[in-house]
Amino acid sequence: MYIPPPPVICPLGPYPYCWLCRNYLDCPFVYIPPPRYAIPVVITPVRVPSCPLCLTPLTWSSYYKRWWCPRCATFI
């Protein structure tokens, strides 16, 4: 009998998608598998990178799946 896995609690939105990337596998949040039989599953945020040109925090583009600098208006 198939037993579905427990739901993953993503801080960005409902499993398996998040509102930023819309794709769980490409989510900028890192999936940490729990120890056996441990609940809940936790996803911890990765440190947001900064733009190498102006040091502004980058934002994740869901369409291009790349980091975007709103100040320089460029993809990194």
C-alpha positions as CSV (number, residue, x, y, z in Angstrom):
1,M,0.0,0.0,0.0
2,Y,1.3,3.4,-1.0
3,I,1.7,5.9,1.9
4,P,2.2,9.5,0.7
5,P,5.1,11.4,2.2
6,P,4.4,13.9,4.9
7,P,3.8,17.5,3.6
8,V,6.8,19.7,3.4
9,I,6.5,23.0,5.1
10,C,8.0,25.6,2.7
11,P,8.3,29.1,4.2
12,L,7.5,30.6,0.7
13,G,4.3,28.7,0.0
14,P,2.5,25.4,-0.1
15,Y,4.2,22.2,-1.1
16,P,5.5,21.3,-3.6
17,Y,5.6,24.9,-5.0
18,C,6.7,28.2,-3.5
19,W,5.5,31.6,-4.7
20,L,9.0,32.6,-5.7
21,C,10.2,29.8,-8.0
22,R,7.0,27.7,-8.6
23,N,9.3,24.7,-8.8
24,Y,10.3,22.8,-5.7
25,L,13.5,21.4,-7.2
26,D,14.7,24.8,-8.3
27,C,13.6,26.5,-5.1
28,P,16.4,28.7,-3.6
29,F,15.5,27.2,-0.3
30,V,17.5,24.1,0.7
31,Y,15.6,20.9,1.4
32,I,16.9,19.2,4.5
33,P,15.8,15.6,4.8
34,P,14.7,14.7,8.3
35,P,16.0,11.8,10.4
36,R,14.0,8.7,9.9
37,Y,10.4,9.1,11.1
38,A,11.0,12.7,12.2
39,I,8.2,15.2,11.5
40,P,8.0,17.9,10.3
41,V,10.3,18.3,7.3
42,V,12.1,21.6,7.5
43,I,13.3,23.8,4.7
44,T,15.8,26.4,5.7
45,P,16.5,29.6,3.8
46,V,19.8,30.0,1.9
47,R,21.6,33.3,2.5
48,V,20.5,35.7,-0.2
49,P,23.4,36.6,-2.4
50,S,24.4,40.2,-3.1
51,C,25.1,41.9,-6.4
52,P,28.8,41.9,-7.2
53,L,28.5,45.4,-8.7
54,C,26.4,47.3,-6.2
55,L,26.1,44.9,-3.2
56,T,22.3,45.1,-3.3
57,P,20.5,41.9,-2.2
58,L,19.4,39.9,-5.3
59,T,15.9,38.6,-5.9
60,W,15.0,35.2,-7.5
61,S,13.4,35.4,-10.9
62,S,10.9,32.5,-11.2
63,Y,10.6,32.8,-15.0
64,Y,14.3,32.9,-15.8
65,K,15.4,30.9,-12.8
66,R,18.2,33.3,-12.2
67,W,19.0,36.0,-9.6
68,W,18.0,39.5,-10.5
69,C,19.5,42.8,-9.2
70,P,16.7,45.4,-9.0
71,R,19.2,48.3,-8.7
72,C,21.4,47.4,-11.7
73,A,18.5,45.8,-13.6
74,T,20.7,42.8,-14.6
75,F,20.6,39.1,-14.2
76,I,23.5,37.5,-12.3
